[in-house]
Amino acid sequence: MTKKITLVGGGLSGGLLSVFLARRGYEVFVYERRADMRSGRYEGGRSINLALSNRGIRGLEKAGIAKEILDIGIPMTGRMMHSREGNLAYQPYGKDGQAIYSVSRGGLNIRLLQLADAFPNIHMFFDYRCTYCDPETGITRYITPEGNEVEDKADIVIGTDGAFSAVREAFMRGRFNFSQTFENHGYKELEITADELGNFRLNKNALHIWPRSSYMMIALPNPGGNFTCTLFLAWEGETSFDTLNSSEAVKAFFNREFADAVPMMPGLTDDFFGNPTGTLATFRCYPWVKGNAALLGDSAHAIVPFYGQGMNCCFEDCIVLDELIDECDHNWQEILKRYQESRKPNADAIAALALQNFREMRDLVGSEAFLHRKHIEHDLTELYPHLFKSQYELVTFHTTPYEYALKMGAKNDRLLDAIIDGKLEDKMGDQSYMEPLIKEMLA
Ligand SMILES: Cc1cc2nc3c(=O)[nH]c(=O)nc-3n(C[C@H](O)[C@H](O)[C@H](O)COP(=O)(O)OP(=O)(O)OC[C@H]3O[C@@H](n4cnc5c(N)ncnc54)[C@H](O)[C@@H]3O)c2cc1C
């Protein structure tokens, strides 16, 4: 009978999963490499804020903290595109009232740890780095803050230790498929500051995008009135992190490409040279289960951040695993088997969607043709909600499987092509004409 479960990694996945498992009566041991964030020694390094949407919200609802997180999150109801000339174009993400939320990564992780702390059957160890895992026996080893090595044995070990997972390393010994694909682009976090009165200098209820084909910048609002900007840029080449190697080069580049943002970025060059440059990669692997160990969250499926779904997908993993505990009556071999079978196709789908969205955000969102297409798509969602849902809506505002959203996106594209190529815009309101067409194209 499974009693003790070890989670390697106390990040977003580990935090949420520990709570789900503890509620079902398991003794949960969480080993986290970093210091306890609640001590104020939070090491950033990754995005400061994250876009939280329905799948993630559902996970937080199950943990009982969705409302408080949404109360301090900032709703973003659409994209605001900034042209080189500083012209703005707004595009809603969904219907009225639908929004994604900008939330603090550190704040959310801390809240999950606080929640976990309230359970006497969750035991957390910080500054413990996992160095070894034996999936068959459930033995794991750690370097403690004092530099000693300690060993732990559990009935089940779950690797919630992110993209560069130590638990996954152990899976590598044996029959295991693994690939990592790094993008030619990296990312750098910068800041648009609040004004002198602490107010937002841009519309706070939008995700701002400066699409420039081979590079782009985005900005998400923070409760302090500032925005965290992320510049996505090639590592090498004519305009790249390689060539932006002096303050003059950075200023010239920003003045040329993002001129409207520059006056709002007083720390631009300090941030540019002071902040690390992050890598962007997709990690795929299978199986996610070996013996008595499993991978969950980024350790199983790290994706590029362009759909804002990485964490949302991880939280959905936690929900699925939690529900399987009931369905399989605590039989962990069955739970883990069904977990990987159900999640792998969906993880592959969101990985593909995230890569597709990179192109859309970078190349397309600024173009007239794209805006026209989005306009028609929006009209379809408003006029025929019983028949048509955009791919973005399916991914972000619903919890239908990602695999389904990927498939429907291709069908939606066919329908949009038929409307645009056939110049059927005038017929959009004609139900007797449109409904059979929609049904046929989406069948
Ligand atoms: C730039 C960027 C922007 C993003 N934006 C979004 C967004 O808007 N929306 C969204 O949904 N997702 C977003 N994501 C994705 C999201 O950050 C990840 O999907 C999510 O953090 C994964 O959670 P995780 O707990 O599985 O892994 P992680 O968050 O990486 O946590 C893993 C934890 O394991 C610990 N650990 C690692 N190795 C060991 C070890 N050997 N021993 C012990 N502990 C260990 C780490 O210290 C960490 O605390 C973004 C990612 C990036 C890089």
The ligand as a Gaussian input file, in Angstrom:
#p B3LYP/6-31G(d) Opt

LIG

0 1
 C       10.237000      33.251000     -19.984000
 C        9.137000      32.307000     -19.578000
 C        7.845000      32.759000     -19.536000
 C        6.819000      31.900000     -19.169000
 N        5.546000      32.360000     -19.180000
 C        4.536000      31.542000     -18.859000
 C        3.182000      32.021000     -18.846000
 O        2.921000      33.186000     -19.118000
 N        2.194000      31.143000     -18.524000
 C        2.446000      29.827000     -18.213000
 O        1.497000      29.087000     -17.947000
 N        3.715000      29.356000     -18.215000
 C        4.759000      30.167000     -18.514000
 N        6.042000      29.700000     -18.499000
 C        6.278000      28.273000     -18.194000
 C        6.353000      27.997000     -16.692000
 O        7.326000      28.829000     -16.124000
 C        6.696000      26.542000     -16.444000
 O        5.896000      25.698000     -17.212000
 C        6.536000      26.184000     -14.973000
 O        7.366000      26.982000     -14.182000
 C        6.870000      24.731000     -14.742000
 O        6.695000      24.413000     -13.395000
 P        7.482000      23.193000     -12.755000
 O        7.179000      23.249000     -11.308000
 O        7.187000      21.952000     -13.508000
 O        9.012000      23.525000     -12.998000
 P        9.839000      24.734000     -12.362000
 O        9.008000      25.931000     -12.222000
 O       11.090000      24.813000     -13.159000
 O       10.171000      24.218000     -10.900000
 C       11.077000      23.157000     -10.685000
 C       11.579000      23.240000      -9.257000
 O       12.458000      22.135000      -9.030000
 C       13.623000      22.599000      -8.390000
 N       14.734000      21.704000      -8.751000
 C       15.365000      21.620000      -9.951000
 N       16.341000      20.684000      -9.904000
 C       16.308000      20.171000      -8.655000
 C       17.085000      19.173000      -7.987000
 N       18.090000      18.538000      -8.601000
 N       16.798000      18.896000      -6.685000
 C       15.783000      19.539000      -6.032000
 N       15.025000      20.507000      -6.625000
 C       15.282000      20.816000      -7.914000
 C       13.818000      24.016000      -8.903000
 O       14.618000      24.784000      -8.027000
 C       12.375000      24.510000      -8.997000
 O       11.925000      25.090000      -7.802000
 C        7.102000      30.540000     -18.843000
 C        8.411000      30.083000     -18.872000
 C        9.428000      30.954000     -19.223000
 C       10.827000      30.439000     -19.260000

